[in-house]
Amino acid sequence: MQTIHDVVVDTLNYFGKPTDISLIYEHITKNELYSFGAKKEDPQHIVKNLGSVK
């Protein structure tokens, strides 16, 4: 199973350009690329915070 970081990187590569967080999240959920298990935390917030991870 891929990590969320891997899925976001793959999604960005799919779009091939800087992309809005909501579009990244929509692509991930629509294509069932990752299961966001934590319902308490905002999944889009998780995706957004990956931008600061190197």
ZADRENBA-500488 format. One record per residue: residue number from 1; x, z, y of N, C-alpha, C, O in turn. Coordinates in steps of 0.1 Angstrom, whole numbers, plus 2048, in hexadecimal, padded with zeros to 3 digits. Layout:
ZADRENBA-500488
[pt NUM; [X; Z; Y]; [X; Z; Y]; [X; Z; Y]; [X; Z; Y]];
...
end
This chain:
ZADRENBA-500488
[pt 1; [808; 800; 7F4]; [800; 800; 800]; [809; 800; 80D]; [813; 807; 80D]];
[pt 2; [805; 7F8; 816]; [80D; 7F7; 822]; [809; 803; 82C]; [7FE; 808; 82B]];
[pt 3; [813; 806; 834]; [810; 810; 83E]; [809; 80A; 84A]; [809; 7FE; 84B]];
[pt 4; [803; 812; 852]; [7FC; 80C; 85E]; [806; 805; 867]; [802; 7FB; 86D]];
[pt 5; [812; 80A; 868]; [81C; 803; 870]; [81E; 7F5; 86A]; [81F; 7EB; 872]];
[pt 6; [820; 7F3; 85D]; [822; 7E6; 857]; [816; 7DD; 85A]; [818; 7D1; 85D]];
[pt 7; [80A; 7E2; 859]; [7FE; 7DA; 85B]; [7FD; 7D6; 869]; [7F9; 7CA; 86C]];
[pt 8; [800; 7DE; 873]; [800; 7DB; 881]; [80A; 7D0; 884]; [808; 7C6; 88B]];
[pt 9; [816; 7D1; 87E]; [821; 7C7; 880]; [81C; 7BA; 87A]; [81E; 7AF; 881]];
[pt 10; [817; 7BA; 86F]; [812; 7AE; 868]; [807; 7A7; 871]; [806; 79B; 872]];
[pt 11; [7FE; 7B0; 877]; [7F3; 7AB; 87F]; [7F9; 7A4; 88C]; [7F4; 79A; 890]];
[pt 12; [802; 7AB; 892]; [808; 7A5; 89E]; [80F; 798; 89A]; [80E; 78E; 8A2]];
[pt 13; [816; 797; 88F]; [81C; 78A; 88B]; [811; 780; 888]; [813; 774; 88B]];
[pt 14; [806; 784; 883]; [7FA; 77B; 881]; [7F6; 774; 88E]; [7F4; 768; 88F]];
[pt 15; [7F4; 77D; 898]; [7F0; 778; 8A5]; [7FB; 770; 8AC]; [7F8; 767; 8B4]];
[pt 16; [807; 774; 8AA]; [813; 76D; 8B0]; [815; 76F; 8BF]; [81C; 768; 8C5]];
[pt 17; [80E; 779; 8C5]; [80F; 77C; 8D3]; [80B; 78A; 8D5]; [804; 790; 8CD]];
[pt 18; [80E; 790; 8E1]; [809; 79D; 8E4]; [7F9; 79D; 8E3]; [7F3; 794; 8E8]];
[pt 19; [7F4; 7A7; 8DD]; [7E5; 7A7; 8DB]; [7DF; 7B5; 8DE]; [7E6; 7BF; 8DD]];
[pt 20; [7D3; 7B4; 8E3]; [7CC; 7C0; 8E7]; [7CA; 7CA; 8DB]; [7C7; 7C5; 8D0]];
[pt 21; [7CB; 7D6; 8DD]; [7C9; 7E0; 8D2]; [7BC; 7DF; 8CB]; [7BB; 7DF; 8BF]];
[pt 22; [7B1; 7DC; 8D2]; [7A4; 7DB; 8CC]; [7A4; 7CE; 8C2]; [79D; 7CF; 8B8]];
[pt 23; [7AB; 7C4; 8C6]; [7AB; 7B8; 8BD]; [7B4; 7BB; 8B1]; [7B0; 7B6; 8A6]];
[pt 24; [7BE; 7C2; 8B2]; [7C7; 7C6; 8A7]; [7BE; 7CE; 89D]; [7BE; 7CC; 891]];
[pt 25; [7B8; 7D8; 8A3]; [7AF; 7E1; 89A]; [7A4; 7D9; 893]; [7A2; 7DB; 888]];
[pt 26; [79E; 7D1; 89B]; [793; 7C8; 895]; [798; 7C0; 88A]; [792; 7BF; 87F]];
[pt 27; [7A4; 7BA; 88C]; [7A9; 7B1; 881]; [7AD; 7B9; 875]; [7AA; 7B5; 869]];
[pt 28; [7B2; 7C5; 877]; [7B6; 7CE; 86B]; [7A9; 7D2; 864]; [7A9; 7D1; 857]];
[pt 29; [79F; 7D7; 86B]; [793; 7DC; 864]; [78B; 7D0; 85E]; [786; 7D1; 853]];
[pt 30; [78A; 7C5; 865]; [782; 7BA; 860]; [788; 7B4; 853]; [780; 7B0; 84B]];
[pt 31; [795; 7B4; 853]; [79C; 7AE; 847]; [79F; 7B9; 83D]; [7A6; 7B6; 833]];
[pt 32; [79B; 7C5; 83F]; [79D; 7D1; 836]; [7AC; 7D2; 832]; [7B0; 7D3; 827]];
[pt 33; [7B5; 7D1; 83D]; [7C3; 7D2; 83A]; [7C8; 7E0; 839]; [7D3; 7E3; 834]];
[pt 34; [7C0; 7EA; 83E]; [7C4; 7F8; 83E]; [7B8; 800; 83F]; [7AF; 7FD; 846]];
[pt 35; [7B8; 80B; 838]; [7AD; 815; 838]; [7B0; 820; 841]; [7B9; 828; 83E]];
[pt 36; [7A9; 822; 84C]; [7AB; 82D; 855]; [7A3; 839; 850]; [797; 83A; 852]];
[pt 37; [7AA; 841; 848]; [7A3; 84C; 842]; [79E; 857; 84B]; [794; 85E; 849]];
[pt 38; [7A6; 85A; 856]; [7A3; 865; 85F]; [798; 861; 868]; [79A; 859; 871]];
[pt 39; [78C; 867; 867]; [781; 863; 86F]; [781; 86B; 87C]; [77B; 867; 886]];
[pt 40; [788; 876; 87C]; [789; 87F; 888]; [791; 878; 893]; [78E; 879; 89F]];
[pt 41; [79C; 871; 88F]; [7A5; 86B; 899]; [7A0; 85D; 89B]; [79C; 856; 892]];
[pt 42; [7A1; 858; 8A8]; [79E; 84B; 8AB]; [7A8; 841; 8A5]; [7B3; 841; 8A9]];
[pt 43; [7A4; 838; 89C]; [7AD; 82F; 896]; [7B4; 825; 8A0]; [7BF; 822; 89E]];
[pt 44; [7AD; 821; 8AA]; [7B3; 819; 8B4]; [7BF; 820; 8BB]; [7C9; 81A; 8BF]];
[pt 45; [7BD; 82D; 8BD]; [7C7; 836; 8C3]; [7D4; 836; 8BA]; [7DF; 835; 8BF]];
[pt 46; [7D2; 836; 8AD]; [7DD; 836; 8A3]; [7E4; 829; 8A5]; [7F1; 829; 8A6]];
[pt 47; [7DD; 81D; 8A5]; [7E3; 810; 8A7]; [7EB; 80F; 8B4]; [7F6; 80A; 8B4]];
[pt 48; [7E5; 814; 8BF]; [7EB; 814; 8CC]; [7F8; 81C; 8CC]; [802; 817; 8D2]];
[pt 49; [7F9; 827; 8C6]; [804; 830; 8C6]; [810; 82A; 8BE]; [81B; 82E; 8C0]];
[pt 50; [80D; 820; 8B5]; [818; 81A; 8AE]; [821; 812; 8B7]; [82C; 80E; 8B3]];
[pt 51; [81C; 80E; 8C2]; [825; 807; 8CC]; [831; 80E; 8D0]; [83B; 808; 8D4]];
[pt 52; [831; 81C; 8CF]; [83C; 824; 8D3]; [845; 827; 8C8]; [850; 82D; 8C9]];
[pt 53; [842; 822; 8BB]; [84A; 825; 8B0]; [854; 81A; 8AE]; [850; 80E; 8AF]];
[pt 54; [860; 81D; 8AC]; [86B; 813; 8AA]; [870; 813; 89C]; [879; 80B; 898]];
end
